[in-house]
């Protein structure tokens, strides 16, 4: 599976990229929403895993921008965030998220398994 991982936290980005790669996935990394949008117009991904809180463009803003851009090929969009309030989850789903995983509730290997189960 080809994954675009979008997170401004370098430690978390690298840790999750390593876990997905170890499970056989191909991982591309974006440091923020703007970079992710650019990559999504140039490449095709099976899934985008994104944080909600990022500088410049939040995960909600990224989801809105993705869904309004007709040149971006459809894929699955999964939020991976520490924001766990029901209102946060509902806002992400309303903006087009296919799944929502709370970082603090899952170890990295569980995150990988949850992403795979959402996509397949």
VEXDOZA-946474 format. One record per residue (C-alpha): x, y, z; residue in one letter. Coordinates in steps of 0.001 Angstrom, whole numbers, padded with zeros to 6 digits, always signed. Layout:
REM VEXDOZA-946474
XYZa;...
REM end
This chain:
REM VEXDOZA-946474
+000000+000000+000000x;+001286+003492-000812x;+000833+005909+002085x;+001249+009667+002389x;+002032+010474+006021x;+001390+014114+006947x;+002628+015352+010324x;+004706+018320+011461x;+006297+016342+014333x;+009502+014817+012923x;+009831+012175+015649x;+006280+010863+015180x;+006516+011081+011396x;+009697+009015+011347x;+008397+006493+013886x;+005162+005855+011979x;+006982+005812+008631x;+009299+003121+010007x;+006383+001021+011305x;+004472+001240+008021x;+007612+000419+006025x;+008301-002597+008258x;+004790-003847+007442x;+005544-003714+003710x;+004029-000335+002849x;+005631+002367+000713x;+005651+005637+002640x;+006043+009197+001425x;+006272+012022+003954x;+004839+015539+003974x;+005803+018005+006700x;+002620+020062+006411x;-000674+020403+004586x;+000675+022532+001756x;+003359+019974+000921x;+000759+017201+001116x;-001519+018999-001359x;+001351+019414-003776x;+002284+015739-003509x;-001336+014637-003952x;-001592+016490-007269x;+001591+014793-008530x;+001254+011237-007198x;-001384+008640-006446x;-001706+007186-002950x;-003855+004460-001445x;-004229+006347+001819x;-003316+009656+003423x;-002669+009538+007166x;-002714+013046+008614x;-002457+014894+011885x;-005144+017413+012820x;-002964+020069+014462x;-000306+021404+012099x;+001036+024885+011454x;-000265+026734+008415x;-003002+024291+007467x;-004885+022073+009897x;-006001+018560+009077x;-009559+019838+008614x;-008364+022504+006184x;-006324+019879+004329x;-009336+017562+004017x;-011463+020439+002707x;-008780+021432+000191x;-008357+017832-000986x;-012082+017359-001572x;-012402+020619-003482x;-009500+019809-005836x;-010737+017700-008755x;-007184+016890-009920x;-006491+014808-006799x;-007222+011114-007292x;-009525+009610-004680x;-008060+007551-001883x;-008737+006924+001810x;-008125+009706+004325x;-007371+008801+007925x;-006805+011241+010757x;-004161+010279+013321x;-004446+012774+016151x;-004409+013264+019904x;-007604+015292+019637x;-010144+012785+020839x;-013266+014803+021566x;-016363+013591+019754x;-016744+017038+018154x;-013208+016737+016680x;-013938+013294+015305x;-017272+014371+013828x;-015708+017470+012238x;-013092+015275+010535x;-015711+012817+009285x;-017843+015695+008022x;-014778+017045+006165x;-014250+013688+004444x;-012132+011516+006735x;-012639+007779+006252x;-011213+006974+009672x;-010023+008594+012888x;-007347+007117+015136x;-006384+008678+018465x;-002601+008463+018874x;-002655+008105+022661x;-005023+005108+022492x;-002823+002946+020253x;+000774+001836+020065x;+002370+002314+016621x;+001864-001297+015520x;-001841-000990+016384x;-002037+002210+014323x;-000619+000317+011338x;-003181-002473+011822x;-006052+000016+012149x;-005018+001881+008992x;-004818-001401+007069x;-008257-002463+008292x;-009802+000877+007266x;-008265+000770+003793x;-009022-002860+002974x;
REM end
